[in-house]
Each structure stands twice: as structure tokens, then as C-alpha cells.
């Protein structure tokens, strides 16, 4: 089922923030906290510094009314900086790759593609963009090829 969630980027304290949110909303994480060290090496990418391996790659927490809060640690070692105010993405999870492409093309028109849509190592179809108004969008589709 298609859904919309909010994705937050933090500077090395995602786990602390999400443990706080977990207490506030009195809910539990969906699945486990994925760590940066869990990511398989990517061709052309430098090795991950030891200090970054336990940081959060991805965490999901239900809040209210079916809304999902997600987060990650933005790695300085990978050139990411966090500036509060622009550390939020609206995450769209369409049901099909076709709908994902349609939304991606429409929202990136006149804006900036920050990551082309592509099949990712976790098995989903993913991409991101900033629209012409400066709003950041992420797209994650679970539809498998076939």
C-alpha cells in the first residue's frame, strides 16, 4: 500500500533522537536499526571510517495515524552536512515503479535530481530530488522486477 513518511537527517545522534521519539510516541522501531557498517562496499566509494560504522543508516518509527518517522546519520566523511531546516525529506513510497517514475519526473522538473532512480542493494527502487521550491523528496518503491 502506498504511503508517505518524513525522513530526518541528523549529525551523529540519530539513535539518541529516535530513542527519545520512541518514548514520546510509545511505539517500537519497525525492524532493527540498520548501521552504516552493514552497507556492503560500493564500487568507487572510499572505505567507511571505523568511527562511522556504528552510526545509523536507517531507522523507522511509527508515530500517529499510520505516519512513519524515519532517519539516518548524515556522514561528514561522505561529504554530507546537516543544517537544521533542510535536514528533512518527504519520503514517498508508491506501489509501482511506473508511479514512482511519474512522481519523480514531475517533482524534479525544474528542480535538481540528487540521486537518479535505481535498484538499490536493499532490494527497492530508490531516488531523490529537490523540487523547484526547495522541498526535498525521496522515492522508495518495493515493486520487484518481473
N, C-alpha and C positions, 0 to 999 in steps of 0.2 A: 504494500500500500504506500503510495506517495506520501511524503512528509516534509516538513520544514523544521529546521532547528537553528540554534545560534551557536557559532563556533568562536571560542575565545582563545587568544594567544597571550601567553604570559612569559615573563623573563625569569625562568628557572624556578618558579614557585607554583606551577600548575597543580601539583599534588596537594600542596597546602591549601590552595584556594578551593579545590574540589572537595577536600575533606570538610572544609567549612560549609560549602554549599550542601553537602550530603547531610550534615547536621541540621541545617536550616530547613531543607525540604523534607527531611526524614525519609529519604529514599536510599536505594543502594545502586552502585555502579552497575551498568549493563555490561556483562562480560568482565574482563580484567583490565587493569591499566596496562596498556602497551608501552614498552620502553624503547627509547632510541636504540639501545643495544640489540633489540630484537629485529631491527631492519636489516635485511640482507645487504651486503656490499653492492653498491650501484656502480656500473661502469662509468668511468670518467669523474667520479666523485672522490674527494680525498677521504682517507680513513677518519673515522669518528674519534675525537679525543676521548680518552678514558674518563675524564670528568663529566662528559655528556651522556655516557652510556645508560645511566640510571634515570635520566630525565624522561618526562612523559612525552611519548609520541602521540598517543590518543587515549582519551577517556570520555565516557558517556554517562550522563546522569539525568534521569527523568525529573522534571520539576512539577508543573501543574498542567492539567488538561491535555496530556499527551505530548507536551513540548519537551524537547530534549536539549540539554545543555552539553556541549562538547568542548574539549580543549586540548592544547598542546603547549609545550615549551618551545619558543622560537629560539633557535640556536644561533648565538653570535658567531660560532665557529663556521657556520654555513652562510654567513652574511646577513642574517636576519636581525632586525632591531624592532623593539616593541615601543610604540608610542601610544599611550592610552588615549583612546578616542578613535584610533584607526586599527585597533587590535581585534576588531570584531568582523566576522563574516556571516552572512546569511547562507546557510547550507541547505540546498535543495536536493531532495532525493526522489527524482521522478521514477516511475515504474519501468520505463523503457529507454533504450539508448536513443531511439528516434525523438522522443520528447526531450531527453537531455540535450541532444544536439540543437533542437529548435530553441529551447530556452537559452542555451549557451550563446548561440549566434545572435539572438535578439538582444540579450543583455550586454554582450560585448561590443555590439555595433556602436561605433563612436567612442568606445572606451578602450581598455587595454587588456589583452589576454595575458594573464600571468602564468598560466600553465595550460597548454593545449589539452583537449580531451584525449585520454588514452587509457588503455587497460593497465591496471596497476598491480604490483606484487601481491596485494591483499585480495585480489580477485575481482575488484569492481572497476567500473569505467569512471574516471575522475578527471576534473579540470577546474580551473578557476579564472576569474576575470574581475576587473574593476569596471563598473559601468560609467557612462559619460557624466554621471553626477557624483562620482567618487565612492559609491557604495561597493563593497567587496562581496563577491558571490563565490561559493564553492558548489560544485555539482558532483554527486556521487550516486551512480546507478548500479544496482546489484544484478541487472539483467545479464545473463551469460550468453555468449555467442553460441549459436547452434541451430 
